[in-house]
Amino acid sequence: MPPTPVKEVDLTQDFNPTIDLNGGTFLGAGMNEAFPLAKQSLAENLDLPASVVIVVLSDGRDREGTGEGPEESIRIADAIKRNPRITICTCYFATDGLIDPEAEETLRRIASDPVRGYRTVTDAATIREFFLASVSAGRIP
């Protein structure tokens, strides 16, 4: 989805990133796709006090052993977070309520603020609540 004002996001759409996914999740790839869009949005709004929030929703399982695992995703996130106008919020979807501490830790490290910008969720209602709070808050100080 291209950069879109929050009030124009159709929350009834299916944003399932696993459709046609081959080879497993690489969180860094998603952030690499989002970063140029974030920079484009900021460049188009130079006359406004604009900010961008990248929301990462994941089961936290990042590819390992391919050079595209959690540490590479964290490195990519750290590079993105150097821009003070871009915030990364992360949401760990714990399938069936089973918590994976390693997945939680990875997503906390990716988030700009590991306390306020991260949440573990187990249902769609909580995901929606976190998404709305994340994009509504704008940049997390």
PyMOL commands that set and color helices and strands:
alter all, ss='L'
color gray80, all
select helices_A, chain A and resi 6-8+27-43+70-80+95-97+101-110+124-137
alter helices_A, ss='H'
color red, helices_A
select strands_A, chain A and resi 52-58+86-93+118-121
alter strands_A, ss='S'
color yellow, strands_A
deselect
rebuild
show_as cartoon
